Amino acid sequence: MTNDATHRPGSDSRVLDVDRTPAARSVNLAVKVALVASFAIAVGLTPDTVEGKAMGFRAPLFLAPPLIVPILARVRGWDPYPHTADALLCAPFLIDTLGNLLGVYDGFDRTDDVLHALNWVLLVGAYHAFRFRVVRDRRDAVLLGYGFGAIAIVWWEIMEWAVSEDGFGGAGGLALTYVDTIGDLFLSSTGGLVGSIVAVRWLGPPRSDGRNVAVESSTGRPIG
């Protein structure tokens, strides 16, 4: 028996159907391979484009999700495997790494702004992809995802400031400013809101299930 919610005909969240497809497995594998290969180049060869970008600090943090999710999936007996959530969680780290490795951040001034918004769309999508495997209630889901994204960017900015202050991992070149931090908070939280709306619509249960759950709850009968 798996640890996913008990199956009820017609009540599964859409993310479970996506996770069962060969395409989801292939995309997930491709994202992980690309992420590991990018860091092997960035840390092993240390091209000029990653100088001062704290790649030594980023490596364990960015490479943790590709390792942790499979371990959790095996320990908890997740079936089907959470390919959608796994890929969405790894994708922001891959995009950020490639942006530094290819010199995109240095070549285009607005790259950081665009990727803050885009990466938080993906990150909050990952949150819902995990959540909807076991929770089939859509109520307040958009706000929950929005809140998760907002908390994530607050702690990301705190971490960036900390490593920039002490230069840990070669982070002396981050050149953070108050205006930059406020902009990142706004763009990432807004991206998180967009990601939450999209993920609830495309990965959550059909809307009718959310209404049914609400009715069951109001009558006092146990949900699920």
C-alpha positions as CSV (number, residue, x, y, z in Angstrom):
1,M,0.0,0.0,0.0
2,T,1.3,3.5,-0.8
3,N,1.1,6.6,1.2
4,D,-0.9,8.5,-1.3
5,A,-4.5,9.2,-0.5
6,T,-6.9,6.4,-1.0
7,H,-8.2,6.2,-4.6
8,R,-11.7,7.3,-5.3
9,P,-13.0,7.1,-8.8
10,G,-13.1,10.5,-10.4
11,S,-11.5,12.3,-7.5
12,D,-7.8,12.1,-8.2
13,S,-5.9,15.3,-8.7
14,R,-4.7,15.8,-12.3
15,V,-1.1,15.8,-11.2
16,L,-1.3,12.0,-10.6
17,D,-2.4,11.4,-14.2
18,V,0.6,13.6,-15.4
19,D,3.0,11.7,-13.2
20,R,2.0,8.4,-14.8
21,T,3.0,9.5,-18.3
22,P,6.3,8.6,-20.0
23,A,6.7,12.2,-21.0
24,A,6.8,13.3,-17.3
25,R,9.5,10.8,-16.6
26,S,11.6,11.8,-19.6
27,V,11.4,15.5,-18.8
28,N,12.3,14.9,-15.1
29,L,15.3,12.9,-16.1
30,A,16.5,15.4,-18.6
31,V,16.2,18.3,-16.1
32,K,18.2,16.4,-13.5
33,V,20.9,15.3,-15.9
34,A,21.3,18.9,-17.2
35,L,21.5,20.3,-13.7
36,V,24.2,17.9,-12.6
37,A,26.2,18.4,-15.9
38,S,25.9,22.2,-15.5
39,F,27.4,22.1,-12.0
40,A,30.1,19.7,-13.0
41,I,31.2,22.3,-15.6
42,A,30.7,25.3,-13.3
43,V,32.6,23.9,-10.3
44,G,35.0,21.7,-12.2
45,L,36.1,24.0,-14.9
46,T,35.2,27.4,-13.2
47,P,34.7,29.5,-16.4
48,D,35.0,33.3,-16.1
49,T,31.2,33.6,-16.2
50,V,30.8,32.1,-12.7
51,E,33.5,34.1,-11.0
52,G,32.1,35.7,-7.8
53,K,28.7,33.8,-8.2
54,A,29.2,31.6,-5.1
55,M,29.0,28.4,-7.1
56,G,30.7,26.5,-4.3
57,F,27.9,27.6,-1.9
58,R,25.2,26.9,-4.4
59,A,26.3,23.4,-5.4
60,P,25.1,21.5,-2.3
61,L,21.9,23.6,-2.1
62,F,21.0,23.3,-5.8
63,L,21.9,19.6,-6.1
64,A,20.0,18.6,-3.0
65,P,16.5,18.3,-4.6
66,P,17.5,15.8,-7.2
67,L,18.8,13.5,-4.4
68,I,16.2,14.2,-1.7
69,V,13.0,13.7,-3.7
70,P,13.9,10.1,-4.9
71,I,14.8,9.2,-1.4
72,L,11.6,10.5,0.0
73,A,9.6,8.8,-2.8
74,R,11.1,5.5,-2.0
75,V,10.8,5.8,1.8
76,R,7.2,6.9,1.7
77,G,6.2,4.6,-1.2
78,W,4.9,7.2,-3.5
79,D,3.2,5.7,-6.5
80,P,3.2,7.0,-9.1
81,Y,6.6,8.7,-8.7
82,P,6.2,12.5,-8.4
83,H,7.9,13.3,-11.7
84,T,6.0,16.6,-12.1
85,A,6.9,17.9,-8.7
86,D,10.5,16.7,-9.0
87,A,11.1,18.4,-12.3
88,L,9.4,21.6,-11.3
89,L,11.5,21.8,-8.1
90,C,14.8,21.2,-10.0
91,A,14.0,23.5,-12.9
92,P,14.6,26.8,-11.2
93,F,18.0,25.7,-10.0
94,L,18.9,24.5,-13.5
95,I,17.7,27.8,-15.1
96,D,19.7,29.9,-12.6
97,T,22.8,27.8,-13.0
98,L,22.6,28.0,-16.8
99,G,22.0,31.7,-16.6
100,N,25.3,32.1,-14.7
101,L,27.2,29.6,-16.7
102,L,26.3,31.0,-20.1
103,G,26.8,34.6,-19.0
104,V,23.2,35.6,-19.5
105,Y,23.0,37.5,-16.2
106,D,26.0,39.6,-17.2
107,G,24.9,40.1,-20.8
108,F,21.3,41.2,-20.2
109,D,20.5,43.5,-17.4
110,R,16.9,42.3,-16.9
111,T,17.8,38.6,-16.7
112,D,17.6,38.5,-12.9
113,D,14.2,40.2,-12.9
114,V,12.8,37.8,-15.5
115,L,14.2,34.7,-13.8
116,H,13.0,35.7,-10.3
117,A,9.4,35.8,-11.7
118,L,9.8,32.7,-13.8
119,N,11.5,30.6,-11.2
120,W,8.9,31.3,-8.6
121,V,6.2,30.2,-11.1
122,L,8.0,26.9,-11.2
123,L,8.7,26.6,-7.5
124,V,5.1,27.2,-6.5
125,G,4.0,24.8,-9.2
126,A,6.2,22.2,-7.5
127,Y,4.6,23.0,-4.1
128,H,1.2,22.3,-5.6
129,A,2.4,19.2,-7.5
130,F,3.4,17.7,-4.2
131,R,0.4,19.0,-2.2
132,F,-2.2,17.7,-4.7
133,R,-0.9,14.2,-4.5
134,V,-2.5,13.9,-1.1
135,V,-4.9,16.9,-0.8
136,R,-7.9,17.1,-3.0
137,D,-9.4,20.3,-1.6
138,R,-9.0,23.4,-3.8
139,R,-10.2,25.8,-1.2
140,D,-7.6,28.5,-0.4
141,A,-5.1,26.6,-2.5
142,V,-4.1,29.7,-4.5
143,L,-3.4,31.7,-1.4
144,L,-1.5,28.8,0.2
145,G,0.8,28.6,-2.8
146,Y,1.1,32.4,-2.9
147,G,2.1,32.4,0.8
148,F,4.6,29.6,0.2
149,G,6.3,31.6,-2.6
150,A,6.4,34.7,-0.5
151,I,8.1,32.9,2.4
152,A,10.5,31.3,0.0
153,I,11.7,34.6,-1.5
154,V,12.1,36.2,1.9
155,W,14.4,33.5,3.1
156,W,16.3,33.4,-0.3
157,E,17.0,37.1,0.0
158,I,18.2,36.7,3.6
159,M,20.5,33.9,2.5
160,E,21.8,36.0,-0.4
161,W,22.6,38.9,1.9
162,A,24.3,36.6,4.4
163,V,26.7,35.0,1.9
164,S,27.3,38.3,0.3
165,E,28.3,39.9,3.6
166,D,30.9,37.3,4.5
167,G,31.9,36.4,0.9
168,F,31.2,32.7,1.6
169,G,31.8,30.5,-1.5
170,G,33.2,33.5,-3.5
171,A,29.9,35.5,-3.2
172,G,31.7,38.9,-3.0
173,G,30.4,39.9,-6.5
174,L,26.7,39.7,-5.8
175,A,26.5,43.5,-5.3
176,L,23.1,43.5,-3.6
177,T,21.2,46.8,-3.0
178,Y,18.0,47.7,-1.2
179,V,16.2,48.5,-4.5
180,D,17.3,45.1,-5.9
181,T,16.0,43.2,-2.9
182,I,12.6,45.0,-3.0
183,G,12.4,44.3,-6.7
184,D,13.2,40.6,-6.2
185,L,10.6,40.3,-3.4
186,F,7.9,41.8,-5.6
187,L,8.8,39.9,-8.8
188,S,9.1,36.5,-7.1
189,S,6.0,36.8,-5.0
190,T,4.1,37.9,-8.1
191,G,5.5,34.9,-10.0
192,G,4.5,32.7,-7.2
193,L,0.9,34.0,-7.4
194,V,0.8,33.3,-11.1
195,G,2.3,29.8,-10.6
196,S,-0.2,29.1,-7.9
197,I,-3.2,30.0,-10.1
198,V,-1.9,27.9,-13.0
199,A,-1.0,24.9,-10.8
200,V,-4.3,24.8,-9.0
201,R,-6.1,24.9,-12.4
202,W,-3.9,22.3,-14.2
203,L,-2.6,20.0,-11.4
204,G,-5.4,20.1,-8.8
205,P,-8.6,18.0,-8.7
206,P,-11.6,18.9,-10.9
207,R,-13.5,21.9,-9.5
208,S,-16.5,19.7,-8.7
209,D,-14.4,17.7,-6.2
210,G,-13.6,20.8,-4.3
211,R,-17.3,21.6,-3.9
212,N,-18.1,18.1,-2.9
213,V,-15.4,18.2,-0.2
214,A,-16.8,21.4,1.2
215,V,-20.3,19.9,1.4
216,E,-19.0,16.8,3.2
217,S,-17.1,18.9,5.6
218,S,-20.1,21.0,6.5
219,T,-22.1,17.9,7.3
220,G,-19.5,16.7,9.8
221,R,-18.6,13.5,7.8
222,P,-14.9,12.7,7.6
223,I,-13.2,13.9,4.4
224,G,-11.3,11.3,2.3
